[in-house]
Amino acid sequence: MEADDSTTHQSMWPSRFETPFVETRPFQGAWAAKRTDERLYRMIRGFHEAGDLLATEGAGDARRAQNLLYPAIFNYRQSLELHLKYLLMAYGPLVGEKPDFQNHGLRGLWGKCKRVISCLEGRPEPSDPDAFRAVDAQIAEFDATDPGSYSFRFAHNTKGDAIDLTISEINLPNLRTVMASLHNFLECIDLHLHCGCGVPRCAH
């Protein structure tokens, strides 16, 4: 495998005196949250922010975009999956909908979220049908493009067969804009349900 032109060669080599995870003093390192509610909150936003950073870097350099595309899409998808699972954890039990910790299908998770929203709002149709239809389409497209969160993490499936991508060129600034609107929509749903149900939200 040949390195591309952006590769920086450095005279570094693994040392037995070095370890990857080094503890440091408080407020001088990246603090890992112990509480799972805060950790989930920061994971949702962290994966989203990582996707933004990668998409921005890729948009500014076509050569780097060829490498950054894959982690950008993975991070965006992971943030979206965690956001949907959070909504199910926070509000699903109120209407008999169990949280889903095993499945990775975005359409299935979003379908459960919609049932929860409908039950808690007490109406069969959403309050903003146009917005919900847009979210339906965007989540369905994301799920079809990267089903199960494998297509942009691996080149082969578990059987060793090549994973075929359904797209060839991706507009990274557009992807960033769509993901921002999706997360804004889901955060508004969270706030709406929180105010209506009195359920504590994730730690901020």
SVG drawing of the C-alpha trace seen along z (x, -y; Angstrom):
<svg xmlns="http://www.w3.org/2000/svg" viewBox="-54 -24 68 40">
<polyline fill="none" stroke="black" stroke-width="0.4" points="0.0,0.0 1.5,-3.3 1.4,-6.4 -0.2,-9.4 1.5,-12.8 0.1,-14.1 1.9,-11.5 4.5,-12.9 7.4,-10.6 8.7,-11.0 11.6,-9.2 9.4,-7.6 9.3,-4.0 7.4,-2.2 9.2,-2.2 8.8,0.2 8.9,-2.8 5.7,-4.3 2.1,-3.4 -1.0,-4.7 -3.1,-5.6 -1.4,-7.9 -3.2,-9.4 -2.6,-13.0 -3.6,-15.6 -7.2,-17.0 -8.0,-19.7 -4.9,-18.9 -6.2,-16.1 -9.3,-14.8 -11.6,-13.7 -13.7,-10.5 -17.1,-10.7 -17.9,-8.0 -21.7,-8.5 -23.3,-6.8 -25.9,-9.5 -23.2,-12.2 -21.0,-9.8 -23.9,-9.2 -24.6,-12.9 -20.9,-13.6 -20.6,-10.7 -23.6,-12.0 -22.0,-15.4 -18.5,-14.1 -19.1,-11.9 -21.1,-14.7 -18.3,-17.2 -15.7,-14.7 -17.7,-14.3 -17.9,-18.1 -14.1,-18.5 -13.3,-15.7 -15.9,-17.0 -14.5,-20.5 -10.9,-19.3 -11.9,-17.1 -13.8,-19.9 -10.7,-22.0 -8.4,-19.5 -9.6,-17.0 -6.6,-14.7 -7.2,-14.5 -11.0,-14.0 -10.2,-10.6 -9.0,-9.5 -11.2,-11.5 -14.5,-10.6 -14.8,-7.2 -14.3,-8.3 -16.4,-11.4 -19.4,-9.2 -18.8,-6.7 -18.8,-9.4 -21.9,-11.1 -23.7,-7.8 -22.6,-6.8 -23.8,-10.1 -27.2,-9.7 -27.6,-6.1 -26.8,-7.1 -29.2,-10.0 -32.0,-7.8 -31.2,-5.2 -31.0,-7.9 -34.6,-9.0 -35.8,-5.4 -34.0,-5.1 -35.4,-8.3 -39.0,-8.1 -39.7,-4.6 -40.5,-3.1 -43.2,-5.7 -45.3,-4.1 -44.1,-0.5 -41.4,-0.8 -38.2,0.9 -34.8,-0.7 -32.9,1.0 -29.2,1.7 -28.6,4.3 -29.8,3.2 -27.9,0.7 -30.6,0.1 -31.4,-3.6 -34.8,-3.2 -35.9,-0.7 -34.7,-2.9 -36.4,-5.9 -39.6,-4.0 -39.7,-3.1 -38.9,-6.8 -41.9,-7.9 -44.2,-5.5 -43.0,-6.9 -43.5,-10.5 -47.0,-9.7 -48.0,-8.1 -46.7,-10.9 -48.2,-13.6 -51.5,-11.8 -52.0,-12.2 -51.7,-9.8 -50.0,-12.4 -46.9,-14.5 -47.3,-18.1 -45.0,-19.0 -45.6,-16.4 -43.3,-18.0 -40.3,-17.9 -41.0,-14.3 -41.2,-13.3 -37.9,-15.0 -36.3,-13.2 -37.9,-9.9 -36.2,-10.3 -32.8,-11.4 -32.6,-8.6 -33.7,-6.1 -31.0,-7.3 -28.3,-7.1 -29.4,-3.6 -29.4,-2.5 -26.0,-4.0 -24.4,-2.6 -26.6,0.3 -25.5,1.6 -22.6,-0.9 -20.2,1.4 -19.8,-0.2 -17.5,-3.0 -15.6,-1.1 -14.6,2.0 -13.8,2.9 -15.0,6.5 -17.8,8.1 -17.4,10.8 -17.3,13.5 -14.4,11.7 -16.6,10.5 -16.1,7.0 -18.5,4.4 -19.9,2.4 -20.6,-1.3 -23.7,-2.8 -22.2,-6.2 -18.9,-7.5 -18.7,-11.2 -20.0,-12.9 -20.5,-16.6 -19.0,-16.9 -20.3,-20.4 -23.8,-19.3 -23.5,-16.2 -22.4,-18.4 -25.5,-20.7 -27.9,-17.8 -26.4,-16.2 -26.7,-19.5 -30.4,-19.8 -31.1,-16.2 -29.5,-16.7 -31.2,-20.0 -34.5,-18.3 -33.8,-15.4 -32.7,-17.9 -36.0,-19.8 -37.9,-16.5 -36.0,-15.7 -36.8,-19.2 -40.5,-18.9 -40.9,-15.5 -38.9,-16.5 -41.1,-19.5 -44.3,-17.5 -43.3,-14.4 -41.1,-15.8 -38.3,-13.3 -34.7,-14.3 -32.5,-14.8 -28.9,-13.7 -26.4,-15.7 -25.0,-18.9"/>
</svg>
